[in-house]
Amino acid sequence: MTIQELDQAYVAHTYSRFPVEIVSGRGSLCRDSAGKEYIDLGTGIAVNTFGYADEAWQQAVASQAARLQHTSNLYYSEPCARLAEMLCRRTGMARVFFSNSGAEANECAIKAARKWASENLGPEHFTIVTLRNSFHGRTLTTLAATGQDRFHALFQPLTPGFIHVEAGNIPQLEQAFAEHKVAALLVECVQGEGGVLPLSPDYARAAEKIVRDHGALLLVDEVQTGNGRTGSLYAWQHYGLAPDAFSTAKGLAGGLPLGATVLSDKLRDIFAPGDHGSTFGGNPVCCAAALSILSRLDDSLLAEVREKGAYLMSVLSALPGVEEVSGLGLMLGVRTAAPAGRVVAACMDRGLLCLTAKDRVRLLPALNIPMSLLEKATEIFREALVSLSE
């Protein structure tokens, strides 16, 4: 049996896979089992921060794996402690809980908010407000937090205590806080799975004021936007927000599973032993990988991300067949005249890997992708659009 046949026979059918088997890569280029080369503008859905087989990342992972691949959280380990320190020093936050994924990081933020609200506002303050069109994960609780009905239908009953309001609608948000005992507002600064749609800065600041006026907490989901993706270390920094907690994952460890819930001083002691836990959270190898990634996300690199994002937005916006480009930094959504799925397929045929997000083509290149490859990628994108218009 071929790999594709084995997968179809034995792997749960939760993914609509492309008929491509990726076998190797270097930087922003990868090859499939037939030897075809692709420029990758998806990076495993914003995971491979510095592309494939990054040498510094490899060395950090291999060195740590040769010493200690895992120890339970009953013991201390240096990579875990060093990474928590780096995250806090880079963001002004106070403590970190490590898990394995973005959904788990969001679950932890929700638990922290509910415990804090119960202790400080009263046990009736358990409601979490999120935005329509948001996406926060696929566990039952993070599905409940997700503001898209299409994810809810097959899995009722979901965890109670979540309400959704329209992004940008301040009166609706004010009404939600007036009618419910709210523990926290949870937002994405850029709604990734919802179409790569940034919140307006005015709305974000007004929303934070409503949260503060009601004594609730502000939680920011940085699972996809975080770790340099938008041109700042975390997207809330673009907006001048002061989250009480934020979650992150995906690109944090550059290709290994690691989630983090980063807590402000207000929440630094919210958890006591036994309140929460994760067998693999803070895994030494994953944390060593993240230290390698985070240590290189400096001001110079973040400026490059902003410049490359501006380049892509300018060039793509001018292409025939492109109706709109949205996003921040190297997290872009392209609305095209042709259906997004057909555009992605046409790009793949020509050696360019892209993603979709609702009705848009989604681009999430490696943060260090060379300009020469970006230029080549935009030309392939143009050719794909032309082919679909003929």
C-alpha positions as a Markdown table, in Angstrom:
| # | Residue | x | y | z |
|---|---|---|---|---|
| 1 | Met | 0.0 | 0.0 | 0.0 |
| 2 | Thr | 1.1 | 3.5 | -0.7 |
| 3 | Ile | 1.4 | 6.1 | 2.1 |
| 4 | Gln | -1.8 | 7.7 | 0.9 |
| 5 | Glu | -3.6 | 4.3 | 0.9 |
| 6 | Leu | -2.3 | 3.5 | 4.4 |
| 7 | Asp | -3.5 | 6.9 | 5.6 |
| 8 | Gln | -6.9 | 6.4 | 4.1 |
| 9 | Ala | -7.2 | 2.9 | 5.6 |
| 10 | Tyr | -6.0 | 3.7 | 9.1 |
| 11 | Val | -6.0 | 7.4 | 10.0 |
| 12 | Ala | -9.3 | 8.9 | 11.2 |
| 13 | His | -10.9 | 10.9 | 8.3 |
| 14 | Thr | -10.8 | 14.3 | 10.0 |
| 15 | Tyr | -8.8 | 16.0 | 7.3 |
| 16 | Ser | -9.5 | 16.7 | 3.6 |
| 17 | Arg | -5.9 | 16.1 | 2.6 |
| 18 | Phe | -4.4 | 17.3 | -0.7 |
| 19 | Pro | -3.0 | 14.4 | -2.8 |
| 20 | Val | 0.5 | 15.3 | -1.9 |
| 21 | Glu | 3.0 | 13.6 | 0.5 |
| 22 | Ile | 5.6 | 16.0 | 1.8 |
| 23 | Val | 8.9 | 14.2 | 2.5 |
| 24 | Ser | 11.6 | 16.8 | 3.0 |
| 25 | Gly | 12.2 | 20.5 | 3.2 |
| 26 | Arg | 14.8 | 23.2 | 3.8 |
| 27 | Gly | 13.9 | 26.8 | 4.6 |
| 28 | Ser | 10.8 | 27.8 | 2.7 |
| 29 | Leu | 11.1 | 25.0 | 0.1 |
| 30 | Cys | 9.9 | 21.5 | 0.4 |
| 31 | Arg | 9.6 | 18.4 | -1.8 |
| 32 | Asp | 6.9 | 15.7 | -2.2 |
| 33 | Ser | 7.4 | 12.0 | -2.7 |
| 34 | Ala | 7.5 | 12.5 | -6.5 |
| 35 | Gly | 10.4 | 14.9 | -6.2 |
| 36 | Lys | 8.4 | 18.1 | -7.0 |
| 37 | Glu | 9.5 | 21.2 | -5.3 |
| 38 | Tyr | 7.2 | 23.8 | -3.7 |
| 39 | Ile | 7.5 | 27.2 | -2.2 |
| 40 | Asp | 5.7 | 26.9 | 1.1 |
| 41 | Leu | 3.5 | 29.8 | 2.2 |
| 42 | Gly | 1.6 | 27.8 | 4.8 |
| 43 | Thr | 4.3 | 26.6 | 7.2 |
| 44 | Gly | 2.2 | 23.9 | 8.7 |
| 45 | Ile | -0.5 | 26.6 | 9.5 |
| 46 | Ala | 1.9 | 29.1 | 11.1 |
| 47 | Val | 4.0 | 26.5 | 12.9 |
| 48 | Asn | 7.3 | 26.3 | 11.1 |
| 49 | Thr | 8.4 | 29.8 | 12.2 |
| 50 | Phe | 11.8 | 29.6 | 10.4 |
| 51 | Gly | 10.8 | 27.1 | 7.8 |
| 52 | Tyr | 12.0 | 23.5 | 7.4 |
| 53 | Ala | 15.1 | 22.0 | 9.0 |
| 54 | Asp | 16.3 | 25.3 | 10.5 |
| 55 | Glu | 19.9 | 24.6 | 11.6 |
| 56 | Ala | 19.8 | 26.5 | 15.0 |
| 57 | Trp | 16.5 | 24.8 | 15.8 |
| 58 | Gln | 17.8 | 21.4 | 14.9 |
| 59 | Gln | 20.8 | 21.9 | 17.1 |
| 60 | Ala | 18.7 | 23.0 | 20.1 |
| 61 | Val | 16.3 | 20.1 | 19.7 |
| 62 | Ala | 19.0 | 17.4 | 19.1 |
| 63 | Ser | 21.2 | 18.7 | 22.0 |
| 64 | Gln | 18.3 | 18.6 | 24.5 |
| 65 | Ala | 17.0 | 15.2 | 23.2 |
| 66 | Ala | 20.4 | 13.7 | 23.8 |
| 67 | Arg | 20.4 | 14.9 | 27.4 |
| 68 | Leu | 16.8 | 14.5 | 28.5 |
| 69 | Gln | 13.7 | 14.1 | 26.3 |
| 70 | His | 11.1 | 14.2 | 29.1 |
| 71 | Thr | 10.6 | 14.5 | 32.8 |
| 72 | Ser | 7.3 | 14.8 | 34.6 |
| 73 | Asn | 6.2 | 18.1 | 36.1 |
| 74 | Leu | 7.0 | 16.6 | 39.6 |
| 75 | Tyr | 10.6 | 17.8 | 38.9 |
| 76 | Tyr | 12.3 | 20.9 | 37.7 |
| 77 | Ser | 13.9 | 21.2 | 34.2 |
| 78 | Glu | 16.0 | 24.1 | 32.9 |
| 79 | Pro | 14.4 | 24.6 | 29.4 |
| 80 | Cys | 10.9 | 25.0 | 31.0 |
| 81 | Ala | 12.1 | 27.6 | 33.5 |
| 82 | Arg | 14.2 | 29.5 | 31.0 |
| 83 | Leu | 11.4 | 29.7 | 28.5 |
| 84 | Ala | 8.9 | 30.9 | 31.1 |
| 85 | Glu | 11.4 | 33.6 | 32.2 |
| 86 | Met | 11.9 | 34.7 | 28.6 |
| 87 | Leu | 8.2 | 34.9 | 27.8 |
| 88 | Cys | 7.6 | 37.0 | 30.9 |
| 89 | Arg | 10.5 | 39.3 | 30.4 |
| 90 | Arg | 9.6 | 39.9 | 26.7 |
| 91 | Thr | 5.9 | 40.7 | 27.5 |
| 92 | Gly | 5.9 | 42.1 | 31.1 |
| 93 | Met | 3.7 | 39.2 | 32.3 |
| 94 | Ala | 4.2 | 37.3 | 35.5 |
| 95 | Arg | 3.8 | 33.5 | 35.1 |
| 96 | Val | 3.4 | 30.8 | 32.4 |
| 97 | Phe | 1.5 | 27.5 | 32.2 |
| 98 | Phe | 2.8 | 25.2 | 29.5 |
| 99 | Ser | 0.6 | 22.7 | 27.6 |
| 100 | Asn | 0.7 | 21.1 | 24.2 |
| 101 | Ser | -1.6 | 23.1 | 21.9 |
| 102 | Gly | -3.5 | 26.2 | 21.3 |
| 103 | Ala | -6.8 | 24.7 | 22.4 |
| 104 | Glu | -5.3 | 23.6 | 25.7 |
| 105 | Ala | -3.7 | 27.1 | 26.2 |
| 106 | Asn | -7.1 | 28.6 | 25.7 |
| 107 | Glu | -8.8 | 26.1 | 28.1 |
| 108 | Cys | -6.2 | 27.2 | 30.7 |
| 109 | Ala | -6.9 | 30.9 | 30.2 |
| 110 | Ile | -10.7 | 30.2 | 30.5 |
| 111 | Lys | -10.1 | 28.2 | 33.8 |
| 112 | Ala | -8.0 | 31.0 | 35.2 |
| 113 | Ala | -10.6 | 33.6 | 34.3 |
| 114 | Arg | -13.4 | 31.6 | 35.9 |
| 115 | Lys | -11.5 | 30.9 | 39.1 |
| 116 | Trp | -10.4 | 34.5 | 39.4 |
| 117 | Ala | -13.9 | 35.8 | 38.8 |
| 118 | Ser | -15.5 | 33.3 | 41.2 |
| 119 | Glu | -13.1 | 34.4 | 43.9 |
| 120 | Asn | -13.1 | 38.2 | 43.2 |
| 121 | Leu | -16.5 | 38.9 | 41.6 |
| 122 | Gly | -18.7 | 36.0 | 42.9 |
| 123 | Pro | -19.4 | 32.5 | 41.6 |
| 124 | Glu | -22.2 | 33.8 | 39.3 |
| 125 | His | -19.6 | 35.6 | 37.2 |
| 126 | Phe | -18.7 | 32.7 | 34.9 |
| 127 | Thr | -19.7 | 34.0 | 31.5 |
| 128 | Ile | -17.0 | 34.3 | 28.8 |
| 129 | Val | -17.8 | 36.7 | 26.0 |
| 130 | Thr | -16.2 | 36.0 | 22.6 |
| 131 | Leu | -16.6 | 37.4 | 19.1 |
| 132 | Arg | -18.6 | 36.1 | 16.2 |
| 133 | Asn | -16.4 | 34.6 | 13.5 |
| 134 | Ser | -13.7 | 33.7 | 16.1 |
| 135 | Phe | -12.0 | 30.3 | 16.4 |
| 136 | His | -10.5 | 29.2 | 19.7 |
| 137 | Gly | -10.0 | 25.4 | 19.3 |
| 138 | Arg | -11.8 | 22.0 | 18.9 |
| 139 | Thr | -12.2 | 20.7 | 22.4 |
| 140 | Leu | -15.8 | 21.0 | 23.6 |
| 141 | Thr | -15.1 | 24.1 | 25.7 |
| 142 | Thr | -13.0 | 25.9 | 23.1 |
| 143 | Leu | -15.7 | 25.0 | 20.5 |
| 144 | Ala | -18.2 | 26.7 | 22.8 |
| 145 | Ala | -15.9 | 29.7 | 22.9 |
| 146 | Thr | -15.7 | 29.7 | 19.1 |
| 147 | Gly | -18.1 | 32.1 | 17.5 |
| 148 | Gln | -19.0 | 30.1 | 14.5 |
| 149 | Asp | -22.2 | 28.0 | 14.5 |
| 150 | Arg | -20.9 | 25.6 | 11.8 |
| 151 | Phe | -18.5 | 24.1 | 14.4 |
| 152 | His | -21.2 | 23.6 | 17.0 |
| 153 | Ala | -24.0 | 21.6 | 15.3 |
| 154 | Leu | -22.7 | 18.1 | 15.7 |
| 155 | Phe | -21.3 | 18.3 | 19.2 |
| 156 | Gln | -24.2 | 19.5 | 21.4 |
| 157 | Pro | -24.4 | 20.1 | 24.3 |
| 158 | Leu | -21.3 | 22.2 | 24.4 |
| 159 | Thr | -19.8 | 23.7 | 27.6 |
| 160 | Pro | -22.2 | 26.3 | 28.9 |
| 161 | Gly | -21.3 | 29.9 | 29.8 |
| 162 | Phe | -20.3 | 31.4 | 26.5 |
| 163 | Ile | -21.9 | 34.2 | 24.5 |
| 164 | His | -20.8 | 35.7 | 21.2 |
| 165 | Val | -21.1 | 39.3 | 19.9 |
| 166 | Glu | -20.3 | 40.8 | 16.6 |
| 167 | Ala | -16.8 | 42.1 | 16.2 |
| 168 | Gly | -16.8 | 45.9 | 15.9 |
| 169 | Asn | -20.2 | 46.3 | 17.5 |
| 170 | Ile | -19.6 | 48.3 | 20.7 |
| 171 | Pro | -23.3 | 48.6 | 21.7 |
| 172 | Gln | -23.7 | 44.8 | 21.5 |
| 173 | Leu | -20.6 | 44.3 | 23.6 |
| 174 | Glu | -21.9 | 46.8 | 26.2 |
| 175 | Gln | -25.3 | 45.0 | 26.2 |
| 176 | Ala | -23.6 | 41.6 | 26.8 |
| 177 | Phe | -21.8 | 43.0 | 29.9 |
| 178 | Ala | -25.0 | 44.7 | 31.1 |
| 179 | Glu | -27.1 | 41.5 | 30.8 |
| 180 | His | -24.6 | 38.8 | 32.0 |
| 181 | Lys | -22.3 | 38.3 | 34.9 |
| 182 | Val | -19.1 | 38.3 | 32.8 |
| 183 | Ala | -15.8 | 36.8 | 33.9 |
| 184 | Ala | -13.8 | 37.7 | 30.8 |
| 185 | Leu | -13.7 | 38.8 | 27.2 |
| 186 | Leu | -11.7 | 36.5 | 24.9 |
| 187 | Val | -10.6 | 37.9 | 21.5 |
| 188 | Glu | -8.2 | 37.3 | 18.6 |
| 189 | Cys | -6.6 | 40.5 | 17.4 |
| 190 | Val | -6.7 | 39.0 | 13.9 |
| 191 | Gln | -9.5 | 36.4 | 13.3 |
| 192 | Gly | -7.4 | 33.8 | 11.5 |
| 193 | Glu | -9.7 | 30.9 | 10.8 |
| 194 | Gly | -12.5 | 33.5 | 10.3 |
| 195 | Gly | -10.8 | 34.9 | 7.2 |
| 196 | Val | -7.7 | 36.7 | 8.5 |
| 197 | Leu | -9.6 | 39.8 | 9.6 |
| 198 | Pro | -7.9 | 42.2 | 12.0 |
| 199 | Leu | -10.0 | 44.0 | 14.7 |
| 200 | Ser | -10.0 | 47.7 | 14.3 |
| 201 | Pro | -7.7 | 49.4 | 16.8 |
| 202 | Asp | -10.6 | 51.7 | 17.9 |
| 203 | Tyr | -12.8 | 48.7 | 18.6 |
| 204 | Ala | -10.1 | 46.8 | 20.5 |
| 205 | Arg | -9.4 | 49.8 | 22.8 |
| 206 | Ala | -13.1 | 50.4 | 23.4 |
| 207 | Ala | -13.6 | 46.7 | 24.2 |
| 208 | Glu | -10.8 | 46.8 | 26.7 |
| 209 | Lys | -12.4 | 49.9 | 28.4 |
| 210 | Ile | -15.7 | 48.0 | 28.7 |
| 211 | Val | -13.9 | 45.1 | 30.3 |
| 212 | Arg | -12.1 | 47.4 | 32.8 |
| 213 | Asp | -15.3 | 49.3 | 33.6 |
| 214 | His | -17.0 | 46.1 | 34.6 |
| 215 | Gly | -14.0 | 44.7 | 36.6 |
| 216 | Ala | -13.7 | 41.7 | 34.3 |
| 217 | Leu | -10.6 | 40.2 | 32.6 |
| 218 | Leu | -9.2 | 40.6 | 29.1 |
| 219 | Leu | -7.9 | 37.4 | 27.5 |
| 220 | Val | -6.2 | 37.4 | 24.1 |
| 221 | Asp | -5.9 | 34.4 | 21.9 |
| 222 | Glu | -2.4 | 34.6 | 20.2 |
| 223 | Val | -2.3 | 31.0 | 19.0 |
| 224 | Gln | -1.9 | 31.9 | 15.4 |
| 225 | Thr | -1.0 | 35.6 | 15.6 |
| 226 | Gly | 1.7 | 35.2 | 18.2 |
| 227 | Asn | 5.5 | 34.6 | 18.0 |
| 228 | Gly | 6.3 | 37.3 | 15.5 |
| 229 | Arg | 3.7 | 36.3 | 12.9 |
| 230 | Thr | 2.1 | 39.8 | 12.7 |
| 231 | Gly | 5.3 | 41.8 | 12.9 |
| 232 | Ser | 5.2 | 42.3 | 16.7 |
| 233 | Leu | 6.1 | 39.6 | 19.2 |
| 234 | Tyr | 2.4 | 39.3 | 20.0 |
| 235 | Ala | -0.4 | 41.0 | 18.2 |
| 236 | Trp | -1.9 | 42.7 | 21.3 |
| 237 | Gln | 1.3 | 44.8 | 21.4 |
| 238 | His | 0.2 | 46.3 | 18.0 |
| 239 | Tyr | -3.0 | 47.4 | 19.6 |
| 240 | Gly | -1.6 | 48.7 | 22.9 |
| 241 | Leu | -3.7 | 46.3 | 24.9 |
| 242 | Ala | -2.8 | 45.0 | 28.4 |
| 243 | Pro | -4.2 | 41.5 | 28.6 |
| 244 | Asp | -4.7 | 39.7 | 31.9 |
| 245 | Ala | -3.7 | 36.5 | 30.1 |
| 246 | Phe | -2.9 | 35.5 | 26.6 |
| 247 | Ser | -2.5 | 32.1 | 25.0 |
| 248 | Thr | -0.1 | 31.0 | 22.3 |
| 249 | Ala | 1.1 | 27.9 | 20.5 |
| 250 | Lys | 1.7 | 27.0 | 16.8 |
| 251 | Gly | 4.9 | 28.8 | 16.0 |
| 252 | Leu | 6.2 | 29.0 | 19.6 |
| 253 | Ala | 8.3 | 25.8 | 19.3 |
| 254 | Gly | 8.9 | 26.1 | 15.5 |
| 255 | Gly | 7.4 | 22.6 | 14.7 |
| 256 | Leu | 7.1 | 20.8 | 18.0 |
| 257 | Pro | 3.8 | 20.8 | 20.0 |
| 258 | Leu | 3.9 | 23.5 | 22.7 |
| 259 | Gly | 1.2 | 25.7 | 24.1 |
| 260 | Ala | 1.6 | 28.5 | 26.7 |
| 261 | Thr | -0.9 | 30.5 | 28.8 |
| 262 | Val | 0.9 | 33.6 | 29.9 |
| 263 | Leu | -0.6 | 35.2 | 33.0 |
| 264 | Ser | -0.4 | 38.8 | 34.2 |
| 265 | Asp | 0.5 | 39.9 | 37.7 |
| 266 | Lys | -3.2 | 39.9 | 38.6 |
| 267 | Leu | -3.4 | 36.2 | 37.8 |
| 268 | Arg | 0.1 | 35.1 | 38.9 |
| 269 | Asp | -1.1 | 33.1 | 41.8 |
| 270 | Ile | -4.5 | 32.0 | 40.5 |
| 271 | Phe | -3.5 | 28.4 | 40.3 |
| 272 | Ala | -2.5 | 26.2 | 43.2 |
| 273 | Pro | -1.1 | 22.7 | 43.0 |
| 274 | Gly | -3.7 | 20.4 | 41.6 |
| 275 | Asp | -5.8 | 23.1 | 40.0 |
| 276 | His | -4.4 | 22.3 | 36.5 |
| 277 | Gly | -1.8 | 20.2 | 34.9 |
| 278 | Ser | -0.4 | 18.6 | 31.7 |
| 279 | Thr | 1.7 | 15.5 | 31.3 |
| 280 | Phe | 3.8 | 16.8 | 28.5 |
| 281 | Gly | 3.4 | 20.6 | 29.2 |
| 282 | Gly | 6.9 | 22.1 | 29.5 |
| 283 | Asn | 8.5 | 19.2 | 27.8 |
| 284 | Pro | 12.3 | 19.9 | 27.8 |
| 285 | Val | 12.8 | 19.3 | 24.1 |
| 286 | Cys | 9.8 | 21.4 | 23.1 |
| 287 | Cys | 11.0 | 24.2 | 25.4 |
| 288 | Ala | 14.5 | 24.0 | 24.1 |
| 289 | Ala | 13.0 | 24.4 | 20.6 |
| 290 | Ala | 11.0 | 27.4 | 21.7 |
| 291 | Leu | 14.0 | 29.1 | 23.3 |
| 292 | Ser | 15.8 | 28.8 | 20.0 |
| 293 | Ile | 12.8 | 30.4 | 18.2 |
| 294 | Leu | 12.0 | 33.1 | 20.7 |
| 295 | Ser | 15.6 | 34.2 | 21.2 |
| 296 | Arg | 15.8 | 35.1 | 17.5 |
| 297 | Leu | 12.5 | 37.1 | 17.3 |
| 298 | Asp | 14.3 | 40.4 | 17.8 |
| 299 | Asp | 13.4 | 43.9 | 16.7 |
| 300 | Ser | 15.3 | 43.5 | 13.4 |
| 301 | Leu | 13.5 | 40.3 | 12.4 |
| 302 | Leu | 10.1 | 41.8 | 13.4 |
| 303 | Ala | 10.8 | 44.8 | 11.2 |
| 304 | Glu | 11.5 | 42.4 | 8.3 |
| 305 | Val | 8.2 | 40.7 | 8.9 |
| 306 | Arg | 6.4 | 44.0 | 8.7 |
| 307 | Glu | 8.3 | 44.9 | 5.5 |
| 308 | Lys | 7.6 | 41.6 | 3.8 |
| 309 | Gly | 4.0 | 41.8 | 4.8 |
| 310 | Ala | 3.7 | 45.3 | 3.4 |
| 311 | Tyr | 5.3 | 44.0 | 0.2 |
| 312 | Leu | 2.9 | 41.1 | -0.2 |
| 313 | Met | -0.1 | 43.2 | 0.6 |
| 314 | Ser | 1.0 | 45.8 | -2.0 |
| 315 | Val | 1.8 | 43.4 | -4.8 |
| 316 | Leu | -1.2 | 41.0 | -4.3 |
| 317 | Ser | -3.6 | 43.9 | -4.0 |
| 318 | Ala | -2.6 | 45.0 | -7.5 |
| 319 | Leu | -3.1 | 41.6 | -9.2 |
| 320 | Pro | -6.1 | 41.1 | -11.5 |
| 321 | Gly | -8.6 | 38.8 | -9.8 |
| 322 | Val | -7.7 | 40.0 | -6.3 |
| 323 | Glu | -10.6 | 41.8 | -4.6 |
| 324 | Glu | -9.1 | 42.5 | -1.1 |
| 325 | Val | -6.1 | 41.6 | 1.0 |
| 326 | Ser | -6.4 | 41.7 | 4.8 |
| 327 | Gly | -4.2 | 40.8 | 7.8 |
| 328 | Leu | -1.1 | 41.9 | 9.6 |
| 329 | Gly | 2.6 | 41.2 | 8.9 |
| 330 | Leu | 3.0 | 37.7 | 7.4 |
| 331 | Met | -0.6 | 36.6 | 8.2 |
| 332 | Leu | -2.6 | 37.6 | 5.2 |
| 333 | Gly | -6.0 | 36.7 | 3.7 |
| 334 | Val | -6.6 | 37.2 | -0.1 |
| 335 | Arg | -10.1 | 37.4 | -1.3 |
| 336 | Thr | -10.1 | 36.4 | -5.0 |
| 337 | Ala | -12.7 | 36.5 | -7.7 |
| 338 | Ala | -12.2 | 32.8 | -8.3 |
| 339 | Pro | -13.1 | 30.5 | -5.4 |
| 340 | Ala | -10.3 | 30.2 | -2.8 |
| 341 | Gly | -10.1 | 26.5 | -3.1 |
| 342 | Arg | -9.5 | 26.6 | -6.8 |
| 343 | Val | -6.8 | 29.3 | -6.4 |
| 344 | Val | -5.0 | 27.1 | -3.9 |
| 345 | Ala | -5.2 | 24.1 | -6.2 |
| 346 | Ala | -3.9 | 26.1 | -9.2 |
| 347 | Cys | -1.0 | 27.4 | -7.1 |
| 348 | Met | -0.2 | 23.9 | -5.9 |
| 349 | Asp | 0.0 | 22.7 | -9.5 |
| 350 | Arg | 2.6 | 25.4 | -10.2 |
| 351 | Gly | 4.7 | 24.7 | -7.1 |
| 352 | Leu | 3.2 | 27.0 | -4.5 |
| 353 | Leu | 1.6 | 25.9 | -1.2 |
| 354 | Cys | -1.1 | 28.1 | 0.2 |
| 355 | Leu | -4.0 | 27.7 | 2.6 |
| 356 | Thr | -7.6 | 28.8 | 2.8 |
| 357 | Ala | -9.6 | 30.7 | 5.5 |
| 358 | Lys | -13.3 | 30.8 | 4.8 |
| 359 | Asp | -13.6 | 32.5 | 1.4 |
| 360 | Arg | -10.0 | 33.7 | 1.3 |
| 361 | Val | -6.6 | 32.3 | 0.3 |
| 362 | Arg | -4.5 | 32.4 | 3.5 |
| 363 | Leu | -0.7 | 33.1 | 3.4 |
| 364 | Leu | 1.5 | 32.3 | 6.4 |
| 365 | Pro | 5.1 | 32.1 | 5.1 |
| 366 | Ala | 8.1 | 31.5 | 7.3 |
| 367 | Leu | 9.2 | 34.7 | 9.0 |
| 368 | Asn | 12.7 | 34.5 | 7.4 |
| 369 | Ile | 11.5 | 33.7 | 3.9 |
| 370 | Pro | 13.9 | 35.3 | 1.4 |
| 371 | Met | 12.5 | 38.2 | -0.7 |
| 372 | Ser | 13.5 | 36.3 | -3.9 |
| 373 | Leu | 11.1 | 33.5 | -3.0 |
| 374 | Leu | 8.4 | 35.9 | -2.1 |
| 375 | Glu | 8.8 | 37.6 | -5.5 |
| 376 | Lys | 8.7 | 34.2 | -7.2 |
| 377 | Ala | 5.6 | 33.2 | -5.1 |
| 378 | Thr | 3.7 | 36.3 | -6.1 |
| 379 | Glu | 4.4 | 35.6 | -9.8 |
| 380 | Ile | 3.1 | 32.0 | -9.4 |
| 381 | Phe | 0.0 | 33.4 | -7.6 |
| 382 | Arg | -0.5 | 35.8 | -10.5 |
| 383 | Glu | -0.2 | 33.0 | -13.1 |
| 384 | Ala | -2.7 | 30.9 | -11.1 |
| 385 | Leu | -5.2 | 33.7 | -11.1 |
| 386 | Val | -4.8 | 34.3 | -14.8 |
| 387 | Ser | -5.3 | 30.6 | -15.6 |
| 388 | Leu | -8.6 | 30.6 | -13.6 |
| 389 | Ser | -9.9 | 33.7 | -15.5 |
| 390 | Glu | -9.4 | 32.2 | -19.0 |
